Every structure is written in C-alpha cells, then in structure tokens.
Amino acid sequence: MSDFEPFYDVSRSYEDNYEQGPFGAFAEALKDGNGADAAGTTSEGASASFLGQPVNLPFGIPAGPLLNSRFTTAAFRMGFDLATYKTVRSRAWGCNPFPNVLAVHPKSADGSLTPGSAELDEGVLADTNYEQPISISNSFGVPSQSPDAWQPDMRAAIEAAGPGQVLVPSFQGSRVEGMSEEEYIADHATTARLVKETGAKLMVMNTSCPNEGHNRLLCHNPLLVGRITEAVKQEIGDIPLMVKLAYIPSDDALELMVRSTVGHGTVQGFSTINTISAKLVDANGNQALPGAGRDRSGVCGNAIRGAGLDMVARLAAIREKLGLDFAINGVGGVVSPADYQAYRDAGADSVMSATGAMWDAELAHKIKASR
C-alpha cells in the first residue's frame, strides 16, 4: 500500500495534517476548482434526506478525519454528500501526542473485534503495516481549535456544499478540573450555540469519546445525556440534533437512551458506532502507543463493522417497539458498496465511513455506481 496516500496522512502529526492537508486524491480535488461532485446527482435524487435536508445519496464521512473546510470541501468534490466537520469545543483543546494512528490486527480470521471479548483487554497487535481490509487506532483525544478559528472556517465549510450535499457539524462539551455537572451541561449548550451561529442546518453531539475522564463515556449515562440535550435544544431550537453513540451492550440502557432523548423531543437521530476500545500492543507485547494513559485506544475500520451493524439493528428494533420517529446513521467498517447496503438493510437511514474513505477516496463514487 506504499503507493497510496490517505487524505489524512497517518505519518504526519495532527497539527501538520490540519495545516497542510488533505493529501492524495482529496488534494487533487481541491485543485480542480469545479465545485461539488456532479456524479452525486445521479444517485437517489430528492427522495433521499438527512435530518430533513435533501441529499443525493445518504452517505458520507463521520466526525474524525475531516479537520477543517479544506477537508470537507474535498470530501464534497469526491462525491461524499455528507461531510462531518471534526468535533469542535467551546475552547481550544490539544491533541494526543504523535503517533495517533496505527494499523490494528485482530486475531479473528475476518479481522473483527467483538465487544466484551477477552482480546480487548489482553491486547491487540498494532503496528505500521497497513493492510486491507483496514482497521486502525483512533487516539487523538478530540482536539479542537478555538471558536475564533473554527467558527469562520465552519461557515466556509457550510457554504462549500453543493446541491444535495450537507455539512454536518459535530460538537461536544468539555469537562475540566473543578467543573460542576451543571457547568458541564452548560458547556454543551454554549458549544451548540456557537455551532448554530455558523448557520448550521443540523448538528451532531458527540457522547462517544472519553469526555468524562479516561475510558469513561458520556453515552453510558443516558439520563445525563437527556439533561444535556434538553439544555442544547433550548439553545438551538428547531435545528435537528443527532447524538453520536459508542457501542452500548445493554438493550435496556439503549432503550433508556432513546426514551431520555427522543422521548422528550430533544433528539432527532442517533449516529453509531464510534470506536471499540482495546488494549493495543506491539509485536513484543508492550504498549503500542507512547505516553501515560494510552495503553488503550479506540479501534475503527473493518474490525468494528459487526458491532456497528448490531447497534443499528437494535436501535431500529427499539424505534419500532416504541413507535418513535428518529433517524439512524450507521457508522463502522464501511469499506465497500456491500457494507453500505448492509447498513441500510439493518435499518440505517444514512451511512458514513471514516477509515474506509481514508483508504479509498473513490468509495462514494463506487457506491453510487453500484446502485
């Protein structure tokens, strides 16, 4: 794979990617100056939508690798009709030390990881041998520019969307030392207001990264998510809100999440999954990612497709059981047109790919050509 260049260059620091990226085919797309991808208009046409916004094909890239408006604009031009602007905060937030991305090699024959399995705690091999089907570590720590930087850039990203394309802003609250729960809730609302000020037509709130401390996820506390989304909706009004979820093993907990949010009218959809946390080790069994507190990392790509499909199917079943109307955005391990269709068949209204898109810039075009 040495002749291929992902649009996010894993051999460079996050800061270098932010300043110099995107790379590969995405960089070439920016040089064209032709505006949005024309092929997108031949897919599903006006019949497709994402949280009320018309889209050519309900497929795109989730929060993560699209660092700024150059990345999102390139994604639009490469036919990804949903481009998620990497999660922003109410304040500047640093990135974990380099490296952030390693190739991950589960032991199973199909390269999958199973939530709750012993392998996740015993250690999964991680190195720089990037092979298809691709799985990688995601160890960034949700960095963010300050609002003074990301607000004008997000406005530019929104304006760069072509017909049938939507910029999807992602945001989250920031817990800092000494902050009360009420202040934590208020920070989510403040950040949502800052996103609204950019002219966003919708937004997704990230509850699936360790924003509660090391390896503690906000989405594991459905009642708190419910309180936060109530505060957020007071700020954003009728703007549709989607919540990004990690894998939630308990059906009861997942149903409580739906009841605490959609059931109260504060949330219009869920995006799932993010990553699966695993202990990553090198060939000698030592910690693969350098630094304190980095023995574990989120894993994304091919390894998590089964878990993603499972979450989507379970959410779809809860949607039917409760008779509630909410959108489901399926994420995790989408590396081919067949994977896109599998998520749609499982109940997803839209689908996104991060790792798959990084290693195949033509993925959106391939999905459109297959329909």
C-alpha positions as CSV (number, residue, x, y, z in Angstrom):
1,M,0.0,0.0,0.0
2,S,3.0,2.3,-0.2
3,D,1.8,3.8,-3.5
4,F,-1.5,5.0,-1.9
5,E,-1.8,8.2,0.1
6,P,-4.8,8.5,2.5
7,F,-6.3,12.0,2.6
8,Y,-5.4,12.1,6.3
9,D,-1.6,11.3,6.3
10,V,-1.1,9.0,9.3
11,S,2.7,9.5,9.1
12,R,2.3,13.2,9.9
13,S,1.2,14.9,13.1
14,Y,-2.4,16.1,13.6
15,E,-1.1,19.7,13.5
16,D,0.7,19.1,10.2
17,N,-2.4,17.5,8.7
18,Y,-4.5,20.4,9.9
19,E,-2.1,23.0,8.3
20,Q,-1.1,21.1,5.2
21,G,-3.9,18.6,4.4
22,P,-5.7,17.0,2.8
23,F,-3.5,14.8,0.8
24,G,-3.8,12.3,-2.1
25,A,-6.9,12.4,-4.3
26,F,-8.6,14.8,-1.9
27,A,-5.8,17.3,-2.6
28,E,-6.2,16.9,-6.3
29,A,-10.0,17.5,-5.9
30,L,-9.3,20.9,-4.3
31,K,-7.1,21.8,-7.3
32,D,-9.8,21.2,-9.8
33,G,-11.9,24.2,-8.7
34,N,-15.0,22.7,-10.1
35,G,-17.2,22.9,-7.1
36,A,-19.3,20.0,-5.8
37,D,-19.2,16.5,-7.3
38,A,-21.5,16.2,-10.3
39,A,-21.9,12.4,-10.0
40,G,-23.9,12.7,-6.8
41,T,-27.0,14.0,-8.6
42,T,-27.5,10.6,-10.3
43,S,-28.0,8.6,-7.1
44,E,-31.2,8.8,-5.1
45,G,-32.1,12.3,-6.1
46,A,-34.5,14.4,-4.0
47,S,-36.0,11.3,-2.4
48,A,-33.1,10.9,0.0
49,S,-32.7,13.1,3.1
50,F,-30.6,13.5,6.2
51,L,-32.3,15.0,9.2
52,G,-34.7,16.9,6.9
53,Q,-32.1,18.1,4.4
54,P,-32.2,16.7,0.8
55,V,-29.1,14.7,-0.2
56,N,-28.1,13.0,-3.4
57,L,-27.1,9.8,-1.5
58,P,-27.3,9.5,2.3
59,F,-23.6,8.6,2.5
60,G,-20.6,10.5,3.8
61,I,-17.8,10.8,6.3
62,P,-18.3,11.0,10.1
63,A,-16.6,13.1,12.7
64,G,-12.8,12.4,12.8
65,P,-10.7,12.8,9.6
66,L,-12.2,16.0,8.1
67,L,-10.2,18.5,10.1
68,N,-11.4,21.8,8.5
69,S,-13.1,23.3,5.5
70,R,-10.4,22.2,3.1
71,F,-11.0,18.5,4.1
72,T,-14.8,18.9,4.0
73,T,-14.8,20.7,0.6
74,A,-12.6,18.0,-0.9
75,A,-15.0,15.3,0.5
76,F,-17.9,17.0,-1.3
77,R,-16.0,17.1,-4.5
78,M,-15.2,13.4,-4.2
79,G,-18.9,12.6,-4.0
80,F,-19.4,12.2,-0.2
81,D,-22.7,14.1,0.1
82,L,-22.5,14.2,4.0
83,A,-19.3,15.7,5.3
84,T,-18.9,15.9,9.1
85,Y,-16.7,18.7,10.4
86,K,-14.4,17.3,13.1
87,T,-15.8,17.7,16.6
88,V,-15.4,21.2,18.0
89,R,-15.4,22.5,21.5
90,S,-16.0,25.8,23.3
91,R,-12.3,26.2,23.8
92,A,-9.0,25.2,22.2
93,W,-8.1,21.6,23.1
94,G,-4.8,19.8,22.4
95,C,-4.3,16.6,20.6
96,N,-2.7,13.4,22.0
97,P,1.0,13.0,21.1
98,F,2.0,11.6,17.7
99,P,1.5,8.9,16.6
100,N,-2.3,8.8,16.7
101,V,-3.0,6.1,14.1
102,L,-1.6,2.6,13.9
103,A,-2.7,-0.4,11.9
104,V,-4.6,-2.8,14.1
105,H,-4.6,-6.6,13.6
106,P,-7.3,-8.6,15.5
107,K,-6.8,-12.3,15.8
108,S,-10.0,-13.4,14.1
109,A,-10.0,-14.7,10.6
110,D,-12.2,-11.9,9.3
111,G,-10.3,-9.2,11.3
112,S,-13.3,-8.3,13.5
113,L,-13.4,-7.3,17.2
114,T,-16.2,-8.4,19.5
115,P,-17.4,-6.0,22.2
116,G,-16.8,-7.5,25.6
117,S,-14.3,-10.1,24.3
118,A,-11.2,-11.0,26.3
119,E,-9.0,-10.0,23.4
120,L,-9.8,-6.3,24.0
121,D,-8.2,-6.5,27.4
122,E,-5.4,-9.0,26.7
123,G,-4.0,-6.9,23.8
124,V,-4.4,-6.5,20.1
125,L,-1.4,-6.1,17.8
126,A,-0.8,-2.6,16.4
127,D,1.9,-1.6,14.1
128,T,2.6,0.4,10.9
129,N,1.7,-2.4,8.5
130,Y,-1.4,-1.0,6.9
131,E,-3.2,-3.8,5.0
132,Q,-6.7,-4.2,3.6
133,P,-9.3,-4.7,5.0
134,I,-8.1,-1.8,7.1
135,S,-8.5,-1.3,10.8
136,I,-6.7,1.5,12.7
137,S,-6.3,3.1,16.1
138,N,-8.0,6.4,16.8
139,S,-6.0,8.1,19.6
140,F,-6.5,11.8,19.2
141,G,-8.2,13.0,22.3
142,V,-10.8,15.1,20.4
143,P,-8.6,18.1,19.7
144,S,-10.3,21.4,18.8
145,Q,-9.3,24.9,17.6
146,S,-10.7,27.9,19.5
147,P,-14.1,29.2,18.4
148,D,-12.4,32.2,16.9
149,A,-10.7,29.8,14.4
150,W,-13.3,27.2,13.8
151,Q,-16.4,29.3,13.5
152,P,-15.4,31.2,10.4
153,D,-13.9,28.0,8.9
154,M,-17.2,26.1,9.6
155,R,-19.1,28.9,7.8
156,A,-16.9,28.4,4.8
157,A,-17.4,24.6,5.0
158,I,-21.2,25.0,5.0
159,E,-21.1,27.3,2.0
160,A,-18.9,24.9,0.0
161,A,-21.6,22.2,0.0
162,G,-23.1,21.6,-3.5
163,P,-26.7,20.8,-4.4
164,G,-27.8,17.7,-2.5
165,Q,-24.8,17.9,-0.1
166,V,-24.8,18.8,3.7
167,L,-22.1,19.9,6.1
168,V,-22.7,18.1,9.4
169,P,-21.1,20.0,12.3
170,S,-20.0,17.8,15.3
171,F,-19.5,19.2,18.8
172,Q,-19.1,18.1,22.4
173,G,-18.9,19.6,25.9
174,S,-15.6,19.8,27.7
175,R,-15.1,18.7,31.3
176,V,-12.3,20.4,33.0
177,E,-11.0,20.0,36.6
178,G,-13.2,21.5,39.2
179,M,-16.2,21.8,36.8
180,S,-19.6,21.0,38.3
181,E,-22.2,18.9,36.5
182,E,-24.3,21.9,35.8
183,E,-21.3,23.7,34.3
184,Y,-20.6,20.7,32.2
185,I,-24.1,20.7,30.9
186,A,-23.9,24.4,30.2
187,D,-20.7,24.0,28.2
188,H,-22.5,21.7,25.8
189,A,-25.2,24.3,25.4
190,T,-22.7,27.0,24.8
191,T,-20.8,25.0,22.2
192,A,-24.1,24.2,20.4
193,R,-24.9,27.9,20.3
194,L,-21.5,28.6,18.8
195,V,-22.2,26.0,16.1
196,K,-25.7,27.5,15.5
197,E,-24.1,30.9,14.9
198,T,-22.2,29.5,11.8
199,G,-25.5,28.9,10.0
200,A,-25.6,25.1,10.6
201,K,-28.8,23.4,9.4
202,L,-28.3,20.5,11.8
203,M,-25.7,19.1,14.2
204,V,-24.4,16.0,15.9
205,M,-23.4,15.9,19.6
206,N,-20.5,13.5,20.4
207,T,-21.2,11.5,23.5
208,S,-18.9,8.6,22.5
209,C,-15.4,9.7,23.3
210,P,-13.8,9.8,26.8
211,N,-15.2,13.2,27.8
212,E,-15.9,12.0,31.3
213,G,-12.3,11.0,32.0
214,H,-10.1,8.1,30.9
215,N,-12.3,5.4,29.2
216,R,-15.5,6.9,30.6
217,L,-18.1,7.7,28.0
218,L,-21.0,10.2,28.4
219,C,-23.3,7.9,26.4
220,H,-23.1,5.3,29.2
221,N,-25.1,7.8,31.3
222,P,-28.4,8.1,29.4
223,L,-30.1,10.3,32.0
224,L,-27.3,12.8,31.9
225,V,-27.4,12.8,28.1
226,G,-31.1,13.5,28.4
227,R,-30.4,16.5,30.6
228,I,-27.7,17.8,28.3
229,T,-29.9,17.5,25.2
230,E,-32.6,19.5,26.9
231,A,-30.2,22.3,27.5
232,V,-28.8,22.1,24.0
233,K,-32.3,22.3,22.4
234,Q,-33.1,25.4,24.4
235,E,-30.1,27.0,22.6
236,I,-30.7,25.6,19.0
237,G,-34.5,25.5,18.8
238,D,-35.8,23.6,15.8
239,I,-32.3,22.7,14.4
240,P,-32.2,18.9,14.2
241,L,-29.9,17.3,16.7
242,M,-28.3,13.9,16.3
243,V,-26.3,12.1,19.1
244,K,-23.2,10.0,18.4
245,L,-23.1,6.8,20.4
246,A,-20.5,4.3,21.2
247,Y,-21.4,0.6,21.4
248,I,-23.9,0.1,24.2
249,P,-24.3,-3.7,25.0
250,S,-27.4,-3.5,27.1
251,D,-30.8,-3.2,25.3
252,D,-32.3,-1.7,28.4
253,A,-29.6,1.0,28.5
254,L,-30.1,1.7,24.8
255,E,-33.8,2.0,25.2
256,L,-33.4,4.3,28.2
257,M,-31.2,6.5,25.9
258,V,-33.9,6.7,23.4
259,R,-36.6,7.4,25.9
260,S,-34.5,10.1,27.7
261,T,-33.8,12.0,24.4
262,V,-36.1,11.2,21.5
263,G,-38.9,10.5,24.0
264,H,-38.6,14.1,25.3
265,G,-38.4,15.6,21.9
266,T,-34.8,16.8,22.2
267,V,-33.1,14.4,19.7
268,Q,-34.0,13.6,16.1
269,G,-31.4,10.9,15.5
270,F,-28.5,8.7,16.5
271,S,-25.2,8.1,14.8
272,T,-23.5,4.8,15.8
273,I,-20.9,3.5,16.4
274,N,-17.7,5.4,17.1
275,T,-14.9,3.0,18.0
276,I,-14.3,-0.1,20.2
277,S,-11.8,0.4,23.0
278,A,-8.9,-2.1,23.1
279,K,-5.5,-2.5,24.7
280,L,-3.0,-2.1,21.9
281,V,0.4,-3.8,22.0
282,D,3.4,-4.1,19.7
283,A,4.9,-7.4,18.5
284,N,6.7,-7.8,21.9
285,G,3.6,-7.3,23.9
286,N,4.5,-3.8,25.0
287,Q,2.2,-0.7,24.9
288,A,2.0,0.3,21.3
289,L,1.1,4.0,21.6
290,P,3.6,6.1,23.6
291,G,2.6,8.0,26.8
292,A,0.8,7.7,30.0
293,G,-2.9,6.7,29.8
294,R,-2.6,5.5,26.2
295,D,-2.4,1.8,26.8
296,R,-5.9,1.6,25.3
297,S,-7.2,3.2,22.1
298,G,-10.4,3.3,20.1
299,V,-10.3,1.0,17.2
300,C,-12.2,1.8,14.0
301,G,-12.4,0.4,10.4
302,N,-13.1,-3.2,9.3
303,A,-12.8,-4.6,12.9
304,I,-15.9,-2.8,14.1
305,R,-18.4,-3.4,11.3
306,G,-20.2,-6.3,13.1
307,A,-20.7,-4.2,16.2
308,G,-21.9,-1.2,14.2
309,L,-24.5,-3.3,12.3
310,D,-25.6,-4.8,15.6
311,M,-26.2,-1.4,17.2
312,V,-28.1,-0.1,14.1
313,A,-30.4,-3.2,14.1
314,R,-31.1,-2.9,17.8
315,L,-31.9,0.8,17.5
316,A,-34.2,0.1,14.6
317,A,-36.0,-2.5,16.7
318,I,-36.4,0.0,19.6
319,R,-37.7,2.6,17.1
320,E,-40.4,0.2,16.0
321,K,-41.2,-1.0,19.5
322,L,-41.7,2.5,20.9
323,G,-43.3,3.9,17.8
324,L,-40.9,6.8,17.8
325,D,-39.6,8.7,14.7
326,F,-35.9,9.2,14.7
327,A,-33.1,8.8,12.1
328,I,-30.3,6.3,12.4
329,N,-26.9,7.0,10.9
330,G,-24.8,3.8,10.6
331,V,-21.1,4.0,11.1
332,G,-18.3,1.5,11.4
333,G,-16.3,-0.6,9.0
334,V,-17.9,0.6,5.7
335,V,-15.2,-0.2,3.1
336,S,-17.3,-1.3,0.2
337,P,-20.7,-0.8,-1.5
338,A,-21.9,-4.0,0.0
339,D,-21.2,-2.6,3.5
340,Y,-23.2,0.5,2.7
341,Q,-26.2,-1.7,1.7
342,A,-25.8,-3.9,4.7
343,Y,-26.3,-0.9,7.0
344,R,-29.3,0.3,5.0
345,D,-30.8,-3.2,5.3
346,A,-30.2,-3.2,9.0
347,G,-32.3,-0.1,9.4
348,A,-29.9,2.9,8.8
349,D,-31.4,5.9,7.1
350,S,-27.9,7.1,6.3
351,V,-24.4,5.6,6.4
352,M,-20.9,7.1,6.9
353,S,-17.3,5.8,6.5
354,A,-14.2,7.3,8.1
355,T,-11.4,4.7,7.8
356,G,-12.8,3.2,4.6
357,A,-13.0,6.6,3.0
358,M,-9.4,7.5,4.1
359,W,-8.1,4.4,2.4
360,D,-10.4,4.6,-0.6
361,A,-11.1,8.2,-1.8
362,E,-13.4,6.7,-4.5
363,L,-15.7,4.9,-2.1
364,A,-18.6,7.3,-2.6
365,H,-18.3,7.0,-6.4
366,K,-18.2,3.2,-6.1
367,I,-21.3,3.1,-4.0
368,K,-23.2,5.4,-6.4
369,A,-22.1,3.3,-9.4
370,S,-23.4,0.2,-7.7
371,R,-26.9,1.5,-7.3
